[in-house]
Amino acid sequence: MNVKQKILIFAPTLNEKNNIHIWIEKTAKLYPFCDLLIVDDNSSDGTIEIIKTMQQKFSSLTLHIRPERMGIGSAHLLAFEYALKNRYDKLVTMDADLSHNPIAIQKLINESARSNYVVGTRSAKKGGSNKSPIVRKLLSIVANKACSTFLFSSLSEYTTSFRCYDKKSLEIIMKNPPTVNDYSFFIQISFLVIQNCLSISEVPIKFESRKFDKSKIPRSQIFLSIRTIINLSVSKIKK
């Protein structure tokens, strides 16, 4: 890896007081050559205060606070814009709840030397693993299988946010950004990358079950994802 590259690591937060200090400490120490960006949707549990305290220790950490819960998709679009505006070469996106291990960031960065867009996959066939609760694991398997089938793609992972983007992929995405703001945002991102014929790679990751607090993914997400898959499939057929 070329350490002269300008790399940004991003995570959105909403009430992650039990996780965020661990994520910041571990990520900042493992990757002192990277900058960190957190977009917080006005957490009410003390998350913001913890991040501000950590900023005194790590100058590489930037915090953007939004006035209310505005959605996972728009938080990522803000990070995309920030990365382009500040001329980063690479952007790594991930969860701050420790389900994505910061140690694995290195694998995504290394692979990005060969691809515009790198996805961390939980697929066992690709060497990954998923320690989510059984219901969430089954939903992920079904959603990923549906995406491969109806979007005519060979990717094994569409729904996790653990990814690495280069500048070219960010520029193309922001020319025609996703229209959904829920967790199916990640499906639409991969669809856009595929449609624009960018180079794509997957690297295996170990997805851990959240240790503290509850998942922010609503029960209705499976239906929102199905709707997005259908809409994208129809748009692909029309073309």
N, C-alpha and C positions, 0 to 999 in steps of 0.2 A: 504493500500500500504506500502511496505517496503521501507522506505526512504534511506536505506543503499544500495539499488540497484543503479548501475551506469547507468544513463539514458541520452541519447543524443537526442536532438530535431533538426531536419534538415529541411532547406528550400532552394530551388534554387532561384536565382534571375537573372533578366535581365531587366534593366531599371525600377526599382521600387522605385524611389526616393520619391514618395508621400506616399508610404505605409510602407517602410522598417523600419523607425524609430518607427512607431507605433507598428509594429509587434515585434520588438526587446524589446522595453520598456515593453510592456504588457506581453510577454512570459517570459522574464527574471525575472520580478517581481512576476509573478504568480508561477514560478517554480525555485526558487533559488537553489534547490538541483539538477537541471539538467544542462547539458552543451548544448550550442547552436552551430550549425555548419551552415554556409552559403556558398554555392558554387555559385560564380558569373561568368557569361560568358562575362566578360569584358564590363560591362555596361558603356554607354557613357553619361548618364544623371546626374551623380553625386551620384549615388547609392553607389558606392565603397567608396567615401569620407565620406558619412554619416555613413556607417558601421564602418569604421576605427575610426571615432569620437566616436561612441557608444562603441567601444571596450575599450576606456579609462574609461568608466563608468562601464562596465560589463566585468569582467575578464573571465567569463564563455563563452564568445563569440569568436569563431574561424572563420576566413574568408579564403577561398581558392579561388583565382582568376585564371580563365582560360583565355587563350590568345584570344579566340573568341567564338562565339556561337557554342556550341558543342552538344547540344541536351539535352532534359529533361531526357532521359533514362540514358545516361552516367553520368549525374550529380548525379543521384540516386545511380548508381553503385559505384561512388566515395565515397558517403556517407556510403554505405554498407561496403566497404573496410575499411574506416576510423573507423567505429564502431567496426568491428572485430579486427582490428589492435590494437585499444586502449582498447579493452576488456570491451565494454559496455554490460550491461545485456539486455537493451532494446533500440530500435531506433524508434522514432516517426518521420514520414515524413509528410509534409504538404506544402501548398502554403503560400507565404509571402504577397499575395495581399489582405489579410484580408477576403477572401471568406471562409476560415476556421478560426473559432473563437478559439483563444488559450485557452479559458476557457474549451473547449471540450476535450482538451488533457488529462485532468484528467480521463475522462470516458474511453478513450482508454487504458491508463496505468492501471487502475483498472481492466478492462476486461482481460488484458494480463496476469493476474495471473492465468487465467483459459485456455488460448489459446496461441498457438505459434504465431498466426497471427490474428490481429484485424483490421477490415475495418470500417471506418466511412461511414454509408449509408445515402443517401438522400431519400431513398424510403419512401413514405408516409405510406405504409402498415407496415413498421417497426418503424414508429414514427418519421422519418426524414422529412426534407423539402428542397426544392430547389427553391431559388429565382433568378435563372439565367434568362436572357432574354429568351423569349418564344422559339426562334429557337434553342438556345443551350440546353434548357431544353428538348425539343422534341428529339434532337439528342442523349442526354444522356439516355433518356427513351428507345429509339430504340436500342442503342448500348447495354445497359444492358440486355434488353429482348433477343437480339440476342445471347449474351454470355450465358445466362441461357439455351436457347434452344439448341444451337449447341455445347456447351461444357458440356452439361448434368450436370449442377450444380444448387444448390439451393440458391446460393448467390444472393443477390438483387443488389449489387454494385460492379462494375468492373473498372470504369473509373476515380474515384477520387483518389487523391494521399494521402489523410488523412488516415494514417495507423500506426499500431504499430507492430514491428517485435521483436521477441526474438532472442537470439543468435543462437538457433538451426535453425530457419527458414532462417536466414541470411547465415549460413554456407551451407545449402542445396541449396539455390538460387545461391550462388557464385560458387558452383561446376558445375553448368550448367546455367550460366547467360542468361538473355533474349538477343535475337539477334536483336530486333528492338530498335530504338532510339527515335521514335516519341512518341506521347501520348498513343499509344496502348501498350507501354511498361507495363503499369499498368494492362492491360488485361493478358499479358503473365506472369506477376508475380503471379497473382492469379491462373492461370493455373498450373504453376510450383508447387505452394503450394498444390493445390488440388491433383495433380498427385503423390506427395510425401506423401500423407495421413497425413499431419500435422493438428493439431486441429485449427479450424477457428471460429471466432466469428464476429458478426456485432453489432455496436452500432449506434443508430440514431444520426445524426448531422443536424444542420441547416446551409445549404450552402447559403451564402450571395452573392448577386451580387456585382461585383467589383465596388468600389466607384470612384477610380482614374485610369486613363490611360486605355489602351485597352488590351483585352485578347491576349495572345501569341499563342493561338490555331489556326492553319491555317484552311481555309475553306476546304482544301483537307483532313482534318483529318478523316472525316467520311469514306472516301474511304480507307485510310490507316488502319483504325480499322477493316473494313469489310475484307480486305485482311488478316490481322492477325487472325481474328476469323476463317476464312476459313482454313488457314494453320494449326492452332491449332486443329481444328475439324478433318481435314484429318489425322493429326499425331496421334490423339487419336483413330480414327477408325483403323488405320494400326496396332496399338498395340493390 
